[in-house]
Amino acid sequence: MTPAIEPAESSGIRHPSDAPEGAGTAPEYDRQTYGETFADSGLRLIATDLDGTLLRDDRTISQRTVAALAAAEEAGVEVFFVTGRPLRWMGVVAQHLAGHGLAILANGAAVYDLRAGTLVEAFPLPDDEALAFAHALRAAVPGTAYAVERAFGFRREAAYPTLEPDIAAFADIDSLVADGRDQPLLKLLARHPSLDPDAFLATAVELAGGRVEITRSAEAALLEISGAGVSKATTLAKCCAERGVTPAQVVAFGDMPNDLAMLTWAGTSYAVANAHPRVLAATTLHTLSNDEDGVAVVIERLLADRARAASQA
């Protein structure tokens, strides 16, 4: 997919604090103070969600955002993409993001090297845990349909709706999980046709009792189920520790409940203006929406402040 190309005379750098009067508290646009100043040299890594955060609603990447990411890395700030997307859905963005290195996929269940095109590490959901929870959830919430994301493939029950009708369908969850056991199971997906998404999530989390990790990132009643303790935050923390990067040296961006753990872990976190109400409430720092290049807005100001501080040193 080609990126959205913006005119060269774009309005230029805008900061969250430059939002129009009356932007008010939903969301409030705050100036980030990173340490003593926004230009604190301790910043080493940017971690950003993709859908609804970095990508626009039409799933394109603006020229402005591509330029901001490149400028960050030129300034010595590493960029990680931390997404719920599986590997098979990275093609739509790889053309513009591949130069930036690592992507944490499937809500933390896999680490993929975009430059090399290789799977670095996986943190799978055990097949028996997936089956046990699927049967328990279906008994508690009749009408639930399932699909599974493995490292290199997707399978679904016949009742699970999909935009990819050519993908094989299985009669039941047992045969679904049994297929492809040679690959790690990254996510169990549970969908209900009529429940409120947040109510479905709350029911599943209570039922799980910590045996699996459950979150959601879609507007529909679609749950994303990973192995216990696997989240965007845990895998990001592991990757950062391997590089000697502390939470205080990370700025993170997100929009949905599956980003909350990461946003809480990072030393500095932004919700985009279009974020889920829970995410807006959990973050004190907000930027413009994904369609307004909110992530790029913050990166641009961050780099401008760093450059100004360096010139005055």
Order of alpha helices (4+ residues) and beta strands (2+ residues): beta-alpha-beta-alpha-beta-beta-beta-alpha-beta-beta-beta-alpha-beta-alpha-beta-beta-alpha-beta-alpha-beta-alpha-beta-alpha
